[in-house]
Amino acid sequence: MGFREYLEKIGKKGVLQRVDAEVSKKLEISGILKAIEPTPVIFNNVKESEFRVAGNLFCTKDVIAAYFGVTPVDLIPMLSKAISERSEPETVSDAPCQEVIESGVDLDKLPILFHCEKDGGNYVSSAVVVTRDPDYGQNLDFHRAMQFSKDKFAVRVVRGRHFHQFLERNDELDVAFCVGNTPNVLIAGATSVDIGIDELYIANALEPFKVVKAYSNDLLIPAEAEFVLEGRAYLKERHAEGPFVDLTETYDVIREEPVFEVKKITHRKNAIWQALLPGALEHKVLMGMPREPTIFNKVNEKGVKCLDVNVSPGGCSWLHAIIQIDKKSEEDGKKAIEGGFAGHRSCKHIFVVDEDIDIYNCLSVEWAMATRFQGDVRMIIKDKEQGSSLDPSAEPGTNMTTKIGFD
């Protein structure tokens, strides 16, 4: 199912809210998205652009599970299987994403949103980014991009990520920012796998889809994406990026980041821009959910029967994980905590609970903390180590933080 088909499907069900009044891409659309989340919405009359905008589409695990025709508890094994049993998508020569080839590049014509009042500029936040290294092949990932001219972005490239490694190896790279994708592509783009694995193969294992060669370079891209921004990223050409409200709903700092020069824009007829509100529920679920299978597998590798994992929205869907186990021995809680931190190294706090606790209900988890936890014997405090760059309370510069496990 393509992005367009999904919108039509939820529209027929009456789930998709329509806004026909004129709205601005500066603050107004983002404000409405936040006010009505998790309700999906399409804006049919954007003041600064001929294109429509849709957002709040995949705000919960229930919605994503329904898209795939499974239950939320099935998502972890489904994603684990897709990672281990990857399959090559079909390559086509004629694709919807290239129905319109823009003759020039003018990013101001696109409904790239200005989300929050102190942001550094208009931001692309929903794009899956395709790059390629001569030795490692293609990579699919998420990278926010701040527009600073009619044809250039400053791209936040986190050190150590595969895109960063590719740039350091090559100095510059062909890049395609693909906007308007369904959960198989979005989730695959958010997974953490070994370098050299093409995440589009994971996306195809989740749900078969087609790819096409980009119009101006040799990258393979999702054939049914709504928009594709093709160009070149430069390691040594830098521009200030930020401020930006990130996953933690706090402002990230300004950095000098690599420049992405857009050289060609292609899109579908009557294309629809996919909005992803930074720090909101959809951002959280798409970031956190792909980390759950790695935690699940590492806990099981420790000899503990893991039942489910929730990288919870209350922990910004990044810094907290709630692990449900079938406890067999007194050591299982400690082993599960060790497995959890091994499975998601950015995690700051891990909570291990029994099978009778609803890990998607914060009241149930808090009840377990209140009635079953004693800090002197069931709290594991790790030596201060490197945590997440997203944690605003971590040590500035080094991201050193104290990590704690609660059994």
Steps between C-alpha positions, in 0.01 A plus 500: 500500500645837402479823698224631274298179528530507878361853515209396279434199722483692828308776323227254402488378860442855621821495704682770301408854605498758220592865540381706203561844649821674394788423736864606504800269495652729763380391846131457411513147356730378776277659763193322365688168476595526868155613612317205343758218524464206457223582249629474140437812295544635149533871425349576160580871478857595593559873474856486364478193276287327240560168675293346778643383833405190703614415852434309823466187289686242709490632856451174690612138489134404466473696174824353364395148599163552328679614184682165486191303607651380830470580870753720686654198672579358153710801396824395670514149350385639163779758491758250630406263220521776239851590617620139488309397186551803279380491140584705193228738378394494136671762283281678244580753230179703522393631840238734652771697686628620160168597344609865520861612445542860612701707252671699776558480873310737729449357847282798593225351284481191720301493826810443713375582848627751753401305811585700814557868563874478580589256220792591277290472186261283302572132567459177309440249780314210333744409222672164476845572364665271245878507454759263358863412568709328228593215736208471740214567259179685584385631835157623609466729801323800651677838506335832567586778257467875552440707188719810473465591130289414198714192427698412814452339840719454804466132595537374857740207458562322831857379541538125469184449296547330165430818304775671698740212435418511129565876489831468682611230256398693187483873592184533291211272408196472278193537721125457456257633761175305451182650650162327517558140608312219668600326826707225337740760360481731803569224751779349290664842479498526880656158568859457616671220307855421396665722245459359151138391550258680269198585716278504191530121511359510854216721378421249225494214749248696709283570195599446136545822304684631194810714453620707207831660405507865597461745214842668531717234666524122546334471841203263530205673667142410600299514177182628667652778709312828464811721464867430433765768555815387320842655531841491662611514864839654584700416811722809488239756397329599825214716616342572839216257581250562780347575740255211461251335735606136506364175638520616862280806425794722592708720270812345353806725467633674189777308321698540178371214285556368144320670212258315271460670163177405323552462125173340393147468641260233381154422635166340435216686331307695766769398747432502875775607741537275804542697822667346805465724803831502694474378858138393456348151522569397140865600526530304822340176381700492176826559689442274796316200360787378275722477812265257672600187302869554578422528873269197479766287335781606735288419807427154362870452427562550874288190567193695611163443335399845373128542432481858372684834493368856499741783426249732657381845388536624858873440465499685168485160324878492530625532858268253680420135432247284685580130470244233583645158588388157610706487818653162586779597742602790722781589258268547202428866575869591508570301184210669322635843595842406360338376179290813471797735516689281251204510262459878507812688611326838505261376768530675837249320726370145469203358692455122520154375593309172524252366246197631692606864450364690200812663360291738289322637808719737701271459803559125497876545474503760777293264717768232454767752601300596809419149620784278375815709496766551767786724396768347723469156341324545166658812354802473274701819457752482219820699500460825311537430128417654167128539448284665240566836335122548530514504884500867605612404853811312385843658540542763227753409235557138605137384554620311809206390716405272787298197393270317740311173486192441718414134565 
